[in-house]
Amino acid sequence: MLHHPIPKTSVSRRRFLSAASAAFTFTIVPRHVLGGPGHLPPSEKLNVAGIGAGGMGGGDIRHCAELGHNIVALCDVDEKRAAENFEKFPAAKRYKDFREMFDKEEKNIDAVTVGTPDHIHAVASMAAIKRGIHVYTEKPLTHTIQEARELRLAAEKHGVATQMGNQGHASEGARLTVEWIQAGVIGEVREVHAWTDRAGQTWPQGISRPTETPEVPSHLDWNLWLGPAPERPYHPTYVPFKWRGWWDFGTGAMGDMGCHIVDHPVWVLQLGSPTTVEAVTTIYGTQKVEDKLVFESYPLAALIYYEFPARGDLPPVHLTWYEGGLLPPTPSEMPPGERLHGNGVLYIGTKGKMYHGSHGGMPKLLPESLHEEAAKVEKSIPRSPGHKQEWLAACKGEGKPMSNFSYSGPLTETVLLGVVAQRAPGTRLKWDGEKLEFPNMPELNQHVHKEYRQGWSL
């Protein structure tokens, strides 16, 4: 049986699935009913819908299908972007507006994936949660800090299975990182460096809003693409992918990669909420509106400094984030010719150092002789069957995903705090994580959340 309550409005399909699963536990049934080797029996298949059926969202949907589940509905505002999955799953009902999809298909949907631009994540995920539908949302979990808090609380209240798409959390490298550091292989860690090469390389930043107003392509519903974001004319510099560099739609490099990269130090060092954050940035893309300077796109490069307090027996930690081509100094212990590159994390311990790439890349120790000690560390963390597999199993009441919203919500708050800090570069901001406030700069509190366009809400 499922171990969480399901709202009455959406009980029939999900309650039947759970009851059927329990019945098969105690009943001998024919092989064709069980599904055979490598196939899920009908009683184990979830009905999955996808909000965002192209790009990363399309990949999430295809993965669910590859794991044996039914794809019953697809929602996308861009018919061209979603064409591959529309053709691959012809039986799935098609929608442009996820609100209409839920109104019509709610009782037939067990779980939903949300793979949209960042500014849609929260409203789409919350719509599922309030209906008792399990939800998998791509990173970053939300567009604002308050949205992350509200999604976590709602998921816990409604008891749905949740997972954020920071796939590296399920990796072997992530588990070794946690086990080795917590076993003391590099000693006490008080300093961490994390970085990404995404800013300005994969999408533009530091640019102003375009002034041209080209015609909206016939395959795109621009009004629905905007969703809760402020209204503005269509331009191809936003769609289908370059939206990440714009404040109204994305969260820049920090939001895009922070949930992959900062995830590991947050996990292993049990960081919790920071007490201060400060950003140092290069130029932004801005424009003047009614004599006020409006932030349009993220800076070309940034450094973000976090201070985390002591946690029990664990010491305070200083974490520095680098983006836009900036990197920490190459550790002196690295072999000649080697250097840090791409995306990753460097931990500075009292006995040595450790670094790894993004998405739970396999950790390397400095000096290399520390690998002998690391080889003796017991594997104490359960290994994952796969990031999406964790979530799909939990949708059927089996286990709990490790990056569920109770974990990934606070992680996202920390990441997005660095995003907001870029609005006040050069200012050491105090942060009250419980109240979600900046005590020494209250004028910045307006950016902890945002106003939605009429017709959109959490």
NORNOR-V440848 format. One record per backbone hydrogen bond with DSSP energy under -1.0 kcal/mol. NH is the residue of the N-H (numbers start at 1). CO is the residue of the C=O. If there is no record, write none. Layout:
nh=(NH	NH)
co=(CO	CO)
This chain:
nh=(10	11	15	16	17	18	19	20	21	22	23	24	26	34	35	39	44	48	49	50	51	52	58	59	60	61	62	63	64	65	66	67	68	69	70	72	74	75	76	79	82	86	87	88	89	92	93	95	101	102	103	104	105	106	108	109	110	111	112	113	114	115	119	120	124	125	126	127	128	129	130	131	132	133	134	135	136	137	138	146	148	149	150	151	152	153	154	155	156	157	158	159	163	164	165	166	169	170	171	175	176	177	178	179	180	181	182	183	184	185	190	192	193	194	195	196	201	202	206	220	221	225	226	227	229	238	243	244	245	246	247	249	250	252	255	256	257	258	261	262	266	267	268	269	271	275	276	277	278	280	282	285	287	289	292	294	296	297	298	300	303	304	305	306	307	308	311	314	317	318	319	320	321	322	323	334	338	344	345	346	347	348	349	351	352	353	354	355	356	364	366	370	371	372	374	375	376	377	380	390	391	392	393	394	395	396	397	398	404	407	408	409	411	412	413	414	415	416	417	418	420	421	422	423	424	426	427	429	431	432	436	437	441	444	445	447	448	453	456)
co=(7	8	11	12	13	14	15	16	17	18	19	20	23	30	31	36	41	70	111	73	113	75	54	55	56	57	58	59	60	61	62	63	65	64	46	48	93	50	95	219	78	82	83	84	85	89	72	74	97	98	99	100	101	102	105	106	47	47	134	49	136	51	249	117	120	121	122	123	124	125	126	128	129	128	110	161	112	163	114	448	144	145	146	147	148	149	150	151	152	153	154	155	135	403	137	164	166	167	168	171	172	173	174	175	176	177	178	179	181	180	348	318	346	320	344	322	198	198	298	217	77	221	222	223	226	235	238	241	242	243	296	246	246	244	251	252	253	254	257	258	262	263	264	265	266	307	307	429	305	303	301	297	294	292	289	287	285	285	245	283	280	321	278	319	276	317	314	311	308	190	306	192	304	194	302	331	335	195	356	193	354	191	352	186	186	366	347	364	345	355	353	367	368	369	370	371	373	374	378	386	387	388	389	390	391	393	394	393	401	404	404	405	407	408	409	410	411	412	413	414	416	417	419	420	421	279	424	277	275	437	432	432	438	441	442	444	445	228	453)
